[in-house]
Amino acid sequence: MTRSPLTHIIIVVTMALIAAASAGAIGPVADTSITYQAQLQQNGAVVEGACDFIFSLWDAPTGGDNLGPVLQVNALPIADGLVTTTLDFGPEAFSGDARWLQVAARCPSGSGPFITLAPRQRLTGAPYTLRALNQNTLSGADGSPNPAVFVDVDGRVGVGTETPTSLLTADGVIESTTGGFLCPDGSTLASTNGLVNQVTPGSGLLGGGSGPAVTLDVAWAGNGSANTVARSNHWHNTLAASDGNPLSAVHVDASGLVGIGTTTPSTLLHLQSTSPLIWYTDTNDPTGTNWTLGNVNGTFRLTNQSFGGNPINITPDNFVGIGGISGPVHPLQVAGNICAADYLTCSDVRLKEDIEPITDALAAVRCLRGVTFSWISDGAPHPDRHYGFLAQEVREVLPDLVNAADPQSLSVRYTGLVPVLTEALQELDARVRERDATIARQGEDIARLSADLQQAVARLGALEAATKER
């Protein structure tokens, strides 16, 4: 096959593209195809019938790199040598640089190897309407920066950024050399000597920072150290002290947890301080008593600030002290009297093990000594008299009933004396019953002996009478 000069006619055939280009639109392209037309001659005569073609796009007239897909069209009908077909290399193949089309043909169709037609044909400017219609970026005059202007799929424009967040987002300073900026309400935002002197209320200023073109002069109010400008519905998640120290006296985290004295609250209200946390004063209280709640060296304490004393203390071990006991050594320790309508002690057999009877209870009771006494309070005798036992004496007899958790203040489990006294009473009752039985038997014996004696006396009287008759 010999090749006569080919005439390449490459046009954009998609009317939607032409209409979009004429309107200056930028957006998705419905069709990116181009039409290839040429006249093919063989041995000086036009080709008739059907031929196979391979089309490829290159970045140089010879050599170079193949760009985009390689398109093969088989059994393309040819009449009077005229070749017409549609090619689609996609818009990515047209970046703005020169492109050449290489054509290889095989006639008739399926007859043998392909013959590459030379030279490659340079494409005219028509296909670059594809790039113009799909272009969403603009570069600088020298190609840098690239892109200088970017338009995203939502129509938002970025200048110096490819991630615009508003209708127009600029990464850098926007300068108006004359006139200023026109606001939606028709007013102008202008500057004089580098200072903004006109701002339409409600329009606000978006973003922050400063630049050489314009600065914002604001008269700051209050005693705070932070100089900020915010919209009217802005929010803060921290409150500072009146003198600015600490800056985060009150803090609210993203979950709505409130911290006072801490910026990492773990509960709905988290208080942290080295001094009493809560101070309470009842303005209706004529005595003017002030109460505080706080954590003192790990102990939660309720304190009467007006008259002294710590009525309630809870240790880290969850031991509770009432009545001024600041370091309780028992789960509940009370300094004073406890008044209740009733008192219950757990005694279910299912809660007990190693159950053994109490022996020699009466002997133990004989060794106990009940006393009356007065408590020593603040080094002075207390006027009230009490009845009880002395722990040291009870320990000698019933050591299990004495608690020595606090070696300086021994305690007696008085409820433990109840079963001991019960067993002692039962022992005493058994002895009394036994003695009563003995006495009853002795009474029966005496009655029987008395009857025998009466019979003996009667016989003796009869014997005496018989003797006298003789």
Protein Blocks (a to p, Z undefined) as FASTA:
>chain_A
ZZdddddddddfbfklmmmmmnopacddfblcdcddddddeehiacehjddddddddfbf
bgcidehjddddehiaceehiacddddebjklmnopacdddddddddehibccddddddd
dddfklmmmmmmmpcbdcdfkopacdfbdcdfkopacehiabdfbfbdcedddddfbhpa
adfkopacddeehiafbdcehklpgdedddfkbccddddedjbfbdcdddfkbccfbdcd
fkopafklbacdfkopacehiabdfbfbdcddfbdfbdcddfklmnlpacddddeehiac
dddfkngpjfbacdfkopacehhiabbcbfbdcedddddfbdcddfbfklgghiacdehk
lmmmmmpccddddddeehiacfbdcddddfklmmmmmmmlpcckbmmlccddfklmmmmm
mmmmmmmmmmmmmmmmmmmmmmmmmmmmmmmmmmmmmmmmmmmmmmmmZZ
